[in-house]
Amino acid sequence: MLRVAVVGSGPSGVYTAQSLVQMDQEVLVDVLDRLPCPYGLVRYGVAPDHEKIKSLQQNLRTVLEHARVRFLGGVRAGAGGVPVERLRELYHAVVYCVGAATDRRLGIPGEDLPGSWSATEFVSWYSAHPDAGADGFLTGARSAVVVGVGNVAVDVTRILARGAAELSPTDMPQAALTALAASEVTEIHMVGRRGPSQARFTTKELRELGSLADTDVVVDEAELALDPACADPSALPAAQRRNVEVLRGWAAVPPKGLRRRIRLRFFLRPVELLAEAGRVAAVRFERTAPDGRGGVTGTGRYEEVAAQLVLRSVGYRGVPLEGLPFDVERGTVPHVAGRVVREGVVSRGEYVAGWIKRGPTGVIGTNRPCAKETVTSLLADAPALVARELPGDPLAALRAEGAEPVEWPGWLAIERAEAELGASLGRGVVKLPDWAALKAAATHPNH
């Protein structure tokens, strides 16, 4: 009987487990995660006010409750946890679905000033990720700059502009809700270095900005005019054409003078973060122009935008997992159809799926075919893999070696504790904010 470890319980990991049990009627799958909670970025990356997307957790739950799937939270693979070599001894095959855990940097002076953060850090804070040690994002901030024009940039812009009444029904942790309710940020600039027709946000996300209470959305017609595709968007792909049409609509309407203002800016490249009293105070941008080849070039003209909060949202990057090969340039693990490649040779029994396989691209659903490709490769290798005798149930070995796995009942206890916390605050479910609270709930399910 084939035993497989899937490392990571986000969508790519759960879809991998789902493909395994659907395509092999006997396989036993352990889904390991370093966090005591499943669902990965669906729990800790999807904005709390996006209830429809967050409801995908119910689909993922069905897989993790399958009779031949076992969730083992709180188990770290690699450095400081279970070595990759040990996982290979305990299972016939291991599939790494560890995502892209860090953010890309701007690489400009002043990037590390207080008040300058990655969007990932901000998202982790308002999503109650237990590693989110940072706070004070909004301290003294009246104007914010979000660098990037993808969906994550739209998310953080929208959360900055949302009122407490709109956020209170969500599962946002209480400390973040309190801080956002007291926020004095009234001006938010979301800035892209290229043109509106090349922005990466989806139209649905973009339109949401226009429905925020007491918030003007401002688009500069002159900046739209710099993009040749905006004059006649009919030749653009449908998604980009819809984006341009929404932006043109906003550009044609004068601001109403509401309490908050979101400015969507284009053809501006950040070149420096400027300081005042030891904190970020402004962003210096260079005006760019289309280079005729799909990119942009600098014009030598600059402008400064005041900001006491800067959030960079220019993409994610995979990080190496100790014991696995890693392509530094791509931020992925080398593979062939999901089979890990070590020094040019396929390593049977080791596989990857999701962002660590293909890079941080696509939407949640993109992980389904990605996982299926990997599982197809794994099951083709299975006759040779299953011939190796295992030392017994991996769970017993993991415990004997110091791991303290949070099994499914422990996760259900965390869910109950979050429902109780919300009820005590007069809200719905409210996420537990840190490692200590999560571990206490999982370990003492009746308290």
Steps between C-alpha positions, in 0.01 A plus 500: 500500500642834388565758775546861389588814695373829360689790655273805506123520552418794275302449178789332314556255785133418548442461125800266492346291778167504317655380173686223685191352668294537183758334273617226741239315703741385773755781549535649850583871508637707787468875442769673709508870577729702726193695619238337723235626257427375147414685175815708448437823313124442495512555878794738520509675161144554381370832631257462792226691316510252209263251657416325173863407431559409864205259478727282286622372837189280508611323180851454638355371829321218315834373370673522838213306660535214248549162667842451337628853563649609833579860594813546711541867589787648695755284316785692339696343213865590443707728723393485864254220431481161332789473252414434136706179517293376796171564318630288213566217747152523656299521175515339158466845344502864613333785312616849596227765467669772703401799288699822466554623852672834453447818302702664225679819594520832317878524540500877553651732766285546808309174457580393856387823666244471782158534338606302191363144491422222261134444422559144623577630850188717499280214375646265763416756770136551404460125432637396845787294363682374810837611360376859462710666768471848351252764610487875479434513126260790538686697769510865396392418144271734310609416146595154368669383181440148373759405239351251255184453298408135554218350706703501823562874452126550451431293814724704729374826348140394561569389860668836571190679374235279660307623802485307828129428448582314178790306653341409833294207357818339360740265681767772522689486833378753756830691525509564124133600495558746785804651328320535164198655673729766648693552174558857383597393146285702260715498186611173334708494181515169312784535250618298200816545296323400179171601340139423590468244219784299657373501859464155655186550709173335399205720409285358780760603760551839336127582498478432874706815563220703346241361741679594824305724736607864527791448257582678173693310233712738293662418165702756302385520137848623402657178632248288312589691184865393537390142428440459125259212567268723703396719208337201332489199731298287254813307393591405857422158652163504676636523855729796426230670293257484792764643734565792268127569465458513879798735535377726220162520672660615825724750318192664348334566837628782724570410866212560740720615787429195715693419819747260339664504160661218299722620217588247229829609342686359198836537323684577825800299619614534865866598520540598868317516830565830673531540877398757755580459871626150429179373334372480147339828399472483120567289193701639211377372164640527149248550224521215249382468141417201277810369321304350210595143600252446783725653765576849621798732502594783734440858391725681749203684647421448868229570754462441872190364671464553875446177693554389857411142404643318197393146405681325219296243309720395210474123522593196708812283492563142598761433767733199522399206717803343666577169331325579170668637187405858417516721192592839647422692181148360464428453870380144434611139546635349175264230372372307200119468500510537879787254560781670695829517310826477693820591311334429168352164606136430589467407869226237514284536808537879527249730334378861496169673426369855519706818509823329607465300178393762247559837671237736649263508204135426437192500721396246765342275238828484303626267773260223396657405164846570647434249781351245261811508280722435802277219631495337156881493509501365856253220430696400188800456732295325772574134410871561562443725803267267688751215481698670778393391849420783742580500873130519600245777557686831444295673771651283774851572369434875478377506859794291620736752341350800678230624262165593652254464214165677520257249356155580362324505842759759611415718202126464573576617855672810357190568290279474810729731696483760219120480499498549879740795476279665240189449711673657802581807287151527352631401159494186284800267487819689596842351432734417786790742467818307584682170547427482874124537456488248214704242690296546817174451309630191317644344815212577736192453282256532789625831638 
